[in-house]
Amino acid sequence: MARAQSPRRRWLTTLAAWFVALLIFFPVLWMILTSFKTEASAVASPPQFLSAEWTFENYAEVWARSDYPRFFWNSVVISVGSTLLGLAIAIPAAWSMAFVPGKKTKDLLMWMLSTKMMPAVAVMIPLYLVFQRIGLFDTKFGLVLALMLMNLPIIVWMLYTYFKEIPGEILEAARMDGASLWNEIVHVLTPMAVPGIASTMLLNVILAWNEAFWTITLTTTKAAPLSAFIASFSAPQGLFYAKLSAASAMAIMPILILGWFSQKQLVRGLTFGAVK
């Protein structure tokens, strides 16, 4: 049995955790603060805080200059659509790898993971040309398909890990009771892995929402999500940091709110099966 930590050690651990959390959150905090400054205060050196000029005009100008609701809706459709399509493919794939493994299952899993190590720019031109030829360029379905394929290895790996923690005897009992393969996956396996599936879904939504390289490369105007909305505030005359910060804050706020309200579910899913 592990010994309980001393009060001093718990205090130091808590302090270190807060320090790391604040260190990670500081860039986001600084961006939000910059979004409320004037352009002169935003680029002042040394940085201004108490003496800065504060204003809401950046948000008003960003809203007036762009069609934010359209970019927001595109982001919702692309992130949720790629997640649902990825789960529809990954759940049966992870089931087969977890409960009906073959000799090359582990090799296949490693190969899938290795595709994430390939630089995205290496396939940018071929994918760009393919999307133009088949009519998927600057379409929401094209981005749904691209982001689903990009995140599919992570979805399969996470679900495979969760499914491995479920006793195979339960599925065997369902088969003995006459359950079909569809009923086994939908009515037996899926309900037991809800925490893992939910955390996988949340993580994939976050990854798709934050994706910038492919969403900017494969769109122009019609299907452009919030990542393109941010990029539109980089003008040839230079970067307007206050307005760019306001646009960035408007783009990340929905996903920050989602992450905040779903953090318990996300942590529960990520630790699913860690302790037996």
Summary of the structure (lengths in Angstrom):
residues: 276
radius of gyration: 22.9
end to end distance: 15.2
largest distance: 73.6
contacts: 771
relative contact order: 0.13
helix: 74%
strand: 2%
